[in-house]
Amino acid sequence: MVDYQGKNVVIIGLGITGLSCVHFFLARGVVPRVMDTREVPPGVDKLPANVECHSGSLNNSWLQAADLIVASPGIALATPQLQQAAENSIEIVGDIELFCREADAPIVAITGSNGKSTVTSLVGEMAKVAGISVGVGGNIGTPALSLLNAGHRLYVLELSSFQLETTSSLEATAATVLNISEDHMDRYPLGLDQYREAKLKIYHNAKNCIVNVQDALTLPANHTLGECISFGLNSGDYFFDTQKRVLVAKGKELLDVNEMHLTGQHNYLNGLAALALADAVNIPRSACLQVLKEYTGLAHRFELVLFNNGVRWINDSKATNVGSTEAALNGLHVDGNIYLLLGGDGKSADFSPLKQYIAADNYRLYCFGRDGKALADMAPEKSVLTETMEQSLRQIAPQLKAGDMVLLSPACASLDQFKSFEQRGTVFAQLAQELG
């Protein structure tokens, strides 16, 4: 337990995570001050009356007078006011660091450019089915601090690169970086290596490091493959046998993937990663296999929202980066045409890795939003550029035939036209019901 008594604590960012930080300090007899760059921050109405709040900008005088700054993942450490605070030796942490200092049960920690929410949910479900009291949260659902003091015997945390930047006390029993591909390049001006360095912090002091054989970037610094637990295609401690189409763990065939609700090569790898993590914290194998058979997936992640007249409408709105869209397209077999919806805010990413997939004859691209033109320019002869996703869908609908697929896997963030990727996916699902 860390004693925060007498500390001048400033929290940057409200919302549910910011509020969890406020309550964390109040419970320890410390009244923090809060600031948020938004004029009317979400959750400001839930702040106790004795907590001062500055909104609409960063209050630099508060920051430079602080003993401890708790920064939201949404604010870059490169922000001048935070750089000034760091130069003044003011400690800057995030909510995950506060959590790790207090955690009283083993932690499973999961990051990666893609698939981390699915794997986090899978491991959480495996623990629940086994009768283990488990707290699941972090970058998904419940803020980590809200999981403390609830009698949990295990914590399963999804962690973003932004959260890991401000975390130094994590000692996970099992940790994984599922994969690394370009994302948030607008936050990482030095490129992929800088982003990767943030992700790899998850392995610091971890008892078991679980890595992707297919992605050398997931290997911890100064480790060999043999020092880690591995998963992959056709090789690794846990692997998907692409010929037999079975999941194999430590030489033993465990599960025919036809028994799983989750489909696609990327989801079989997600299942293997979850299995490796669960084994590392001694979740019984029977519970793990039951979950792998029964788990239907998360909303907005390659989710079948309509199957009508032989046409599948797939909502993969969570594909907010190129790597996630690649994962959806890799090994995708469709009898008819694939009407692929791409667009939004590409966050300065390079879209060219998609070219190898969309080169297939049965792809038709419908591109929209801020980076729609850049996406359409990859294959002008098979692309249609519209302003909005709805316009694209209304053009696609009259062309559809049995065997076709309409796939929203946009490779971009949604915030240029939607409140969130969830809202984008919900609008897609509503339009599928109307048009399909």
Summary of the structure (lengths in Angstrom):
residues: 436
radius of gyration: 22.4
end to end distance: 56.2
largest distance: 68.2
contacts: 1539
relative contact order: 0.09
helix: 36%
strand: 21%
